[in-house]
């Protein structure tokens, strides 16, 4: 799985003008299931995201996780994180998981975050979504499960 994580003071996602998810302080997680991701991938990625220490502590150091600050998470599916831009000007997305598998892993990722005690809001898989956010910092972190054993 690939995730682009943004520390936010607020974020919202809309589909056809309707808000499907809205949070205050926390994380906006754009997530993509990749071909070859196993059933364990959502739990592993959720644990990494939940424990990622990117919130400021009392000494103004990035030393606290979203769990520590009792933040919330907005999870938005984004298959374009699988973009292959190595040749030409048009990205390819063949390394993304098939839509049915991608949706199952996306939903499982949100459930794994909930199991860890985090409030989670969602976008709508496969929809044309409008995402608004106020990036706090700005802090944006890229995680790829393939980068870690």
N, C-alpha and C positions, 0 to 999 in steps of 0.2 A: 504494500500500500504506500501511497505517497500522500503527504499532507503538507499544506502550507498553513502555518499557524500565525495568527496575528493577535497580539495583545490589544484589546479594545476597551474603550470606556463605554461604548455602546455599539450595537450592530443590529441590523434588521434585514430580513429577506422577504420579498414579495413575489407572488405569482399572480399574474393577471390583476394587479392592483390590490390583491388580498395579502395581508401579512400572514406568513406561515410560521415565522419565528422571529423573536425579538428578545435581546438581552441587554443588560447593563454591563457592568464591569466583568470582564472575563476574556474568553478566547473565541475568535472566529476561526473555525477549522474548515478549510477547503480540502476535501478528501477524494482520492481516486483509488479504486481497486485496480490492480494490475493483473495481467495474465500470469498465472502461476501462484497467485496468493492462495495460501491454504486456509483452512477453517480457523487456524490459530491466529491469523494475521490481525483481525480486529481487536482481540484482547491484548495482543502485544503492543499494537499502535496506541490503543487507548491508555495503557499503563504508561507509555512514554509521554504522551500528551499530558496526562493528569499530573505527572511528577516533574514535568519540565519547569525548571526554576527560572522564570523570566519576569516575575513580579518583584517590585522593590521591597526591601526590608527596612527596618528602622534606621539603618546606616546608609540608605539609598543605594544599596547593592542589589542586583538581580539575584535574589536568593530564596524566593518563595514561589511555590507552585499555585496553580489555580485552586487546588484543594486547600492550601494554606490560607488563601485570601477569601475563601468561600465564594468564589466566582461562579459564573455560569458559562456554558459552552453553546455556541451556535454552530451546528454541523451542516455544511452545504456540500453536496456532491459536485465534483468538477472533473469530468473526464479529460479536460484539456491539460491537466497536469501530466498526462501521459504523452504529451506532444513530443514528437521526434522532429527536430529541426536541422538534422545533420546534412540534408541535401535539399536543394531548391528553396523556394520561398513559401511553399505551402506545407504546414506541419502535417505529419501523419500521426494517427492515433491507434494504430494496430496493436500497440502493447497494452492498451487498456483492456480490462476484463470485459467479456461479453455483457450486454446490458442486464440480463437476468442475474448473472453471477455478481456483477457490480452492485446492483441494488441490494442483494442479500448481504453482501459484505458491508456496504454503507449502513444499512439498518442495524447490523450486528455491532458495528463500531459505536453507534450511538447508545445501544443497549449496554455495551461494556463500560462506557463512561458512566452511565446511570448506576451500574452495579458498584462502581467505585465511589458513589455518593455524590456525583455531580448532577446538578440540574441541567438538562439538555433541551434545546430547541432545535428544530430542523427546517431545512428547505424541503423541496419536493424533487425527488429523483427524476431526472430526465426532463424536467420542466425548464422553460425559459424564465430564469429568475433574475430579479433585480436586487442586488445586494448593496446596502449602504452601511458604512462603518466609520467610526472615529478611531483611527489607529493611535494607540497610546504609546508615545515614545518618539518616533514609531519603532515598534519591535515586530519583526517578521522573521519567522524561523521555518526552514525547510527540513522535513524529515522524510526519509525513504527507508522502508523496512529492509530493502535490499542492501543498505549500507551497514547493517548490523547483523552479526551472527545470532 
